[in-house]
């Protein structure tokens, strides 16, 4: 009987060790394996009526110091990449882990075709206003995750509202990039697999705004006294919004895309047109037409949130 018990114990111990080794091997394989990861770029709108397009020329993209495969110097219009539209930058084989270093190198002098300038705003009259910053390389330090999956798509949200400023008091339009610190903070990165979106339409019966923008904030983070005043070196308003969308079309539609899983509050803002620029007018009172709490919307990658609202007044 004792020999039987000893034999049983040996067998059980061996089985446990075999399972443990198999698990360790499996974990090691996941950590060692690399996954094809696609990098894309998108944008949030700029606050200027006279800006028809915003062209930037990217000469290099690196993740943790490694250049993207298949990427070559490219010029594209950021202003066209709104409402969920993206442009693919390239691919890279990455292990499943957290990453926090992306470098975008811009060419201010010439575009991909060799024409000057490389980065500029194209005005409604066809005039080009060159964009420059104090350095060519933008260091993006926003953390993103690579999963053990074949569907990793990392989206870089280049928020024009936070990254480009207009010099005040000049006779003609004069745009430039914000400071390098603000430029880095104005670009966020997310894995599309773990994002959702909030979209809908707005009924504004009063029609007292030249433009309405809806901003998405992390739940409980919106402070009207702070956000409606310019912040930082470049006086960026609504600086802490995660993303934004301008109402457009006959239905005043909006779309807040690539929101990381979490809870959000929506802020609707009225703008008035002053010459060629839009200036903050007032915060708007808004109500969901379906009883949705606009101050606490839970976003997950599993569903798309529809939030149709009516403007009921100003705050």
ABEGO torsion letter per residue (X at the ends): XAAAAAAAAAAAAAAAAAAAAAAAAAAAAAAABBBBBBBBBBBBBBBBAABABBBBBBABBBBGGBBBBGBBBBBBBAAABBGGBBBBAEBBBBBBBBBABBBBBBBAABBAAGBOBABBBBBAAGBBBBBBBABABBBBABBBBBBBBAABBBBBBBBAAAABBBBBGBABBBBBBBBAAAAAAABBBBBAAABBBBBEBBBBAAGABABBBBBBBBBGABBAAAAABBBEAAGBBGAABABBBBBBEAAGBBBBBGBBBEBBBBBBBBBBBBEABBBBABBBBBBBAAGBBAABBBBBAABBBBBBBBBAEBX
